[in-house]
């Protein structure tokens, strides 16, 4: 959920993230759009807060979980489920889903003076509210 919020990418792209797509040395995540074979390549720069999340995930990595950055804890070898991240806000009484967060980020980018791709600015905005 944090990875989706901080990257402001579609939840499906994040939940299907694979280790070979993340280059921590270059601080970039490269993957096909909507994680479909043959789709145009997306490149997301990873700022400091985003580099910490794969490190945390790597510490929990289980070899039988496959190459998913965020594997399904119930079904080893599969990514976490499509609606798993949406259940977390509901558990705390919030009526929102991960696409709502992406839309909020898009609206913020249109209203702010920073670049729509400025993920560190988005992270700073989230930290200050």
NULO-40270 format. One record per residue: x, y, z of N, C-alpha, C in turn. Coordinates in steps of 0.05 Angstrom, whole numbers, padded with zeros to 5 digits, always signed. Layout:
XYZXYZXYZ;...
***
This chain:
+00017-00024+00000+00000+00000+00000+00018+00025+00000;+00038+00025+00017+00056+00049+00017+00070+00053-00009;+00078+00031-00022+00092+00033-00048+00073+00045-00068;+00048+00037-00069+00029+00048-00088+00024+00078-00082;+00021+00085-00057+00017+00113-00050+00041+00131-00058;+00065+00122-00051+00088+00138-00056+00096+00140-00085;+00091+00118-00101+00098+00119-00129+00076+00133-00145;+00052+00133-00134+00028+00144-00148+00023+00129-00174;+00029+00104-00174+00024+00087-00198-00002+00071-00193;-00012+00058-00214-00036+00042-00212-00030+00019-00193;-00049+00012-00175-00044-00010-00156-00036-00036-00169;-00047-00042-00193-00039-00067-00207-00010-00067-00214;+00001-00044-00223+00029-00043-00230+00046-00048-00206;+00038-00038-00183+00054-00041-00158+00052-00070-00148;+00028-00081-00147+00025-00108-00135+00039-00129-00152;+00043-00123-00178+00057-00142-00196+00086-00136-00199;+00097-00118-00183+00126-00111-00184+00143-00136-00179;+00164-00139-00195+00182-00161-00193+00210-00150-00186;+00226-00167-00173+00252-00158-00164+00270-00150-00187;+00268-00163-00210+00286-00156-00233+00279-00128-00244;+00256-00117-00238+00248-00091-00247+00260-00068-00231;+00268-00074-00207+00278-00053-00189+00308-00053-00188;+00320-00030-00196+00349-00026-00196+00355-00007-00173;+00362-00017-00150+00367+00001-00128+00392+00017-00131;+00412+00008-00146+00436+00023-00151+00430+00048-00168;+00413+00045-00188+00405+00067-00205+00381+00082-00194;+00369+00072-00172+00346+00083-00160+00323+00087-00180;+00316+00065-00193+00295+00066-00213+00280+00039-00214;+00254+00041-00220+00237+00018-00224+00227+00019-00253;+00234+00000-00269+00226-00002-00297+00208-00026-00301;+00185-00021-00314+00166-00043-00318+00148-00036-00342;+00135-00056-00354+00116-00050-00375+00090-00039-00364;+00079-00020-00378+00054-00007-00369+00033-00028-00362;+00021-00024-00339+00001-00042-00328+00011-00071-00326;+00038-00073-00326+00052-00099-00323+00043-00119-00344;+00039-00110-00369+00032-00127-00391+00055-00130-00410;+00060-00155-00419+00082-00160-00438+00078-00144-00463;+00099-00132-00473+00098-00117-00498+00088-00089-00495;+00079-00081-00471+00069-00054-00467+00092-00034-00465;+00086-00008-00468+00107+00012-00467+00120+00011-00439;+00146+00016-00439+00162+00015-00414+00157+00040-00398;+00153+00036-00372+00150+00058-00353+00175+00059-00336;+00184+00083-00329+00207+00085-00311+00200+00104-00289;+00202+00094-00264+00195+00110-00240+00220+00114-00224;+00228+00139-00220+00252+00144-00203+00245+00138-00174;+00263+00125-00160+00259+00118-00132+00274+00137-00114;+00260+00154-00100+00273+00172-00081+00278+00157-00055;+00290+00170-00036+00299+00156-00011+00277+00140+00002;+00253+00152+00005+00231+00138+00019+00223+00113+00003;+00224+00115-00023+00216+00092-00040+00238+00070-00040;+00263+00078-00036+00284+00058-00036+00283+00041-00010;+00271+00052+00011+00269+00037+00036+00249+00014+00035;+00227+00018+00019+00207-00002+00018+00216-00029+00006;+00230-00028-00017+00241-00054-00027+00261-00067-00008;+00276-00050+00007+00295-00061+00026+00280-00076+00049;+00258-00064+00058+00241-00077+00078+00229-00103+00067;+00220-00102+00042+00208-00125+00030+00229-00147+00026;+00253-00139+00019+00275-00159+00015+00282-00173+00041;+00280-00159+00063+00286-00171+00089+00265-00193+00096;+00241-00191+00085+00220-00210+00090+00218-00231+00068;+00235-00229+00048+00234-00246+00024+00237-00275+00031;+00219-00291+00020+00219-00320+00023+00224-00332-00004;+00245-00349-00008+00251-00359-00034+00228-00373-00049;+00210-00386-00034+00188-00400-00047+00166-00381-00056;+00169-00355-00050+00148-00335-00057+00151-00326-00086;+00171-00336-00100+00175-00327-00128+00190-00301-00129;+00188-00287-00151+00203-00262-00155+00187-00237-00149;+00164-00240-00136+00147-00217-00130+00160-00200-00108;+00159-00174-00111+00169-00157-00089+00150-00158-00066;+00124-00160-00072+00103-00161-00051+00087-00187-00055;+00098-00210-00046+00084-00236-00050+00059-00239-00033;+00042-00256-00041+00018-00263-00027+00026-00281-00003;+00019-00272+00022+00027-00288+00045+00010-00314+00048;-00013-00315+00034-00030-00338+00036-00024-00358+00014;-00018-00348-00010-00013-00365-00033+00016-00361-00043;+00035-00375-00032+00063-00372-00040+00066-00375-00071;+00083-00359-00082+00088-00360-00111+00070-00341-00127;+00051-00328-00114+00033-00309-00127+00037-00281-00115;+00030-00260-00130+00031-00233-00118+00007-00230-00099;+00008-00209-00083-00015-00206-00065-00040-00199-00082;-00063-00205-00070-00088-00203-00085-00096-00175-00094;-00113-00175-00113-00122-00150-00126-00135-00130-00107;-00149-00140-00087-00164-00123-00069-00151-00121-00041;-00128-00134-00037-00115-00134-00011-00110-00107+00000;-00099-00089-00016-00092-00062-00006-00116-00046+00000;-00138-00051-00014-00163-00036-00008-00175-00044+00019;-00169-00067+00029-00181-00076+00054-00168-00062+00078;-00143-00053+00075-00129-00040+00097-00143-00014+00106;-00148+00005+00087-00162+00030+00096-00189+00024+00108;-00204+00005+00097-00230-00002+00107-00228-00013+00136;-00207-00028+00142-00203-00038+00168-00200-00016+00189;-00190+00007+00180-00187+00030+00198-00209+00051+00195;-00231+00043+00181-00254+00060+00179-00254+00081+00156;-00235+00079+00137-00234+00097+00115-00248+00085+00090;-00264+00101+00077-00277+00092+00053-00262+00102+00028;-00240+00089+00022-00225+00096-00002-00211+00071-00012;-00203+00073-00038-00187+00051-00049-00162+00063-00060;-00144+00046-00069-00118+00055-00078-00120+00073-00103;-00140+00069-00120-00144+00086-00143-00151+00115-00134;-00165+00117-00112-00172+00144-00101-00146+00159-00094;-00127+00145-00083-00101+00157-00076-00087+00167-00101;-00087+00151-00122-00075+00159-00147-00088+00184-00159;-00115+00184-00158-00130+00208-00168-00123+00232-00152;-00121+00229-00125-00113+00252-00108-00086+00263-00116;-00067+00245-00121-00040+00253-00129-00041+00268-00156;-00057+00259-00175-00060+00273-00201-00072+00301-00197;-00092+00303-00180-00104+00329-00175-00083+00348-00161;-00068+00337-00142-00048+00353-00128-00027+00363-00148;-00018+00345-00166+00002+00353-00186-00008+00375-00204;-00034+00375-00211-00045+00396-00229-00046+00422-00214;-00051+00422-00188-00054+00446-00173-00028+00457-00161;-00007+00441-00160+00018+00450-00148+00037+00460-00170;+00058+00473-00161+00077+00484-00180+00099+00465-00188;+00098+00441-00177+00120+00422-00183+00112+00404-00207;+00131+00391-00217+00128+00373-00240+00109+00350-00232;+00092+00341-00251+00075+00318-00245+00090+00293-00238;+00116+00292-00246+00132+00268-00240+00148+00272-00214;+00145+00293-00200+00161+00299-00176+00152+00283-00152;+00161+00258-00151+00153+00240-00129+00164+00249-00102;+00188+00260-00101+00197+00270-00074+00179+00292-00064;+00169+00309-00082+00150+00331-00073+00124+00319-00063;+00114+00298-00076+00090+00284-00068+00094+00272-00040;+00117+00259-00036+00123+00248-00010+00124+00269+00011;+00137+00292+00005+00138+00314+00024+00110+00324+00031;+00093+00326+00011+00065+00335+00015+00051+00316+00034;+00054+00290+00029+00040+00270+00046+00051+00272+00075;+00077+00276+00078+00089+00277+00104+00080+00302+00120;+00073+00323+00106+00066+00348+00119+00037+00350+00126;+00020+00332+00116-00009+00334+00122-00018+00315+00143;
***
